[in-house]
Amino acid sequence: MTIQRTETSRRMSQAVRAGNTIYIAGQLAYDNQFADAKTQTTEILDRIDRLLAVHGANRENLVSATVWLSDIRYFHEINEVWDAWVPEGHAPGRACIESKIAFDGYKIEIQAIAYLSSDA
């Protein structure tokens, strides 16, 4: 099995493809750290799209996602963006958790796993 890492630093990789499975690290809205929850969600989902594409995948390949919210009151706001982003009939398994996020200003973090049916 081949392992391919993307945007790797000493601490972590933003994405890792191991065989047909792609693991996307928790993504934050770096350009919009203090923006509202919808704006942060949009940026994060754009980052996930880009990382999936690097590995020959897209959002239809998502099988799992974990969403951390700094405050559960953002739940409905992020779901507006999420629901428009997820392709009809391809929603991944998802958990949404209220949790303290490592740095001030961040309202949401999303981690995802995708699967390709064959090596691309």
Secondary structure, DSSP 8 states (H G I E B T S, - for coil): --EEEEEE-SS-EEEEEETTEEEEEEE--GGGTTS-HHHHHHHHHHHHHHHHHHTT--GGGEEEEEEEESSGGGHHHHHHHHHHHS-TT---EEEEEE---SSTT--EEEEEEEE-SS--
